[in-house]
Amino acid sequence: MKPSTDEAAKRMQELFMESGAYSEDRVCEIAFHLTDWIDDLFPLADFLENPRAIEGARGIDVIIKHLAHAPNPLHAAA
């Protein structure tokens, strides 16, 4: 089951703000970039959990979407 993106982003923001080490703008940016590609993450997680459940072009699509979308948001969040 996919978690709520809004709930995950809100909790990330709370954790980072509690640390006192980041500005509110930076915290919002981190949360956005780490949750923006969640729709690509869960199909990949499903594939990794059960690689034989997804076949052919669908499997390739799941992998390519993750490779295409995840690196830039991760880099921006970092």
C-alpha positions in Angstrom: 0.0 0.0 0.0 1.4 3.4 -1.0 1.6 5.8 1.9 0.2 9.3 1.6 2.7 11.6 -0.1 1.4 14.6 1.9 1.7 12.7 5.2 5.3 11.6 4.4 6.3 15.1 3.3 4.8 16.6 6.5 6.6 14.1 8.7 9.9 14.8 6.9 9.4 18.5 7.5 8.7 18.0 11.2 11.8 15.8 11.7 14.1 18.3 9.9 12.6 21.3 11.6 13.0 19.6 15.0 16.7 19.2 14.3 17.1 22.9 14.1 19.8 22.5 11.5 17.8 23.5 8.4 15.8 26.5 7.3 12.1 26.1 6.6 12.7 26.7 2.9 15.3 24.0 2.7 13.1 21.6 4.7 10.3 22.1 2.3 12.6 21.6 -0.7 14.0 18.4 0.8 10.5 17.0 1.5 9.2 17.9 -2.0 12.2 16.3 -3.8 12.0 13.1 -1.7 8.3 12.6 -2.3 7.9 14.0 -5.8 8.8 10.7 -7.4 6.9 8.4 -5.1 4.7 7.2 -7.9 7.8 5.7 -9.6 9.2 4.3 -6.3 6.4 1.9 -5.4 6.2 0.0 -8.7 10.0 -0.4 -8.5 9.7 -1.7 -4.9 7.0 -4.2 -6.0 9.3 -5.3 -8.9 12.3 -5.7 -6.5 10.1 -7.7 -4.1 8.8 -10.0 -6.7 10.8 -9.6 -10.0 8.8 -12.4 -11.8 5.5 -10.6 -11.3 6.2 -8.0 -13.9 7.0 -9.1 -17.4 8.5 -7.7 -20.6 8.0 -4.1 -21.5 6.2 -3.3 -18.3 9.2 -4.4 -16.3 11.5 -2.3 -18.4 9.1 0.7 -18.1 9.1 0.4 -14.3 12.9 0.4 -14.2 13.4 3.2 -16.7 10.8 5.5 -15.0 12.7 5.1 -11.8 16.1 5.7 -13.4 14.8 8.7 -15.3 13.0 10.4 -12.4 14.8 9.5 -9.1 18.4 10.8 -9.6 17.6 14.5 -10.1 15.3 14.9 -7.1 17.7 12.9 -4.9 20.5 15.2 -6.0 18.4 18.3 -5.4 17.4 17.1 -1.9 21.0 16.3 -1.0 
